[in-house]
Amino acid sequence: MKASIKTFGIAFTLCISSAACAQDVPTHMLAFDDSSCSAWKASATDIDLRAAYLFWIRGYVSGYNAHQPKQQIYGDRFPNLDALALYVDKYCHDHPFDPFVGAAPALIDDLNATP
């Protein structure tokens, strides 16, 4: 895998629970050396790297599920990998200067907003 994993703090606030949002606490995430939207876009031609990015997002949602057992995102509501890639594409289009990993909590919010 071309990207190694390391700890870094995202410069903007990601709210993964209502308590975190209410307190306006930044979430520090484990992600890739380069989690920029430009790195996401460049991964379109690298099948292995793109898969790693997408599975990282799935892992993030799994971590959310473990932390929020009463608000879990079940597999039937979770997009398949092609739809997930399109979701991240749109997220990066709408937030070009944010890390693409910000799509993970945004996806959770969107999935929780739909009945």
Summary of the structure (lengths in Angstrom):
residues: 115
radius of gyration: 13.6
end to end distance: 37.0
largest distance: 39.6
contacts: 288
relative contact order: 0.18
helix: 58%
strand: 10%
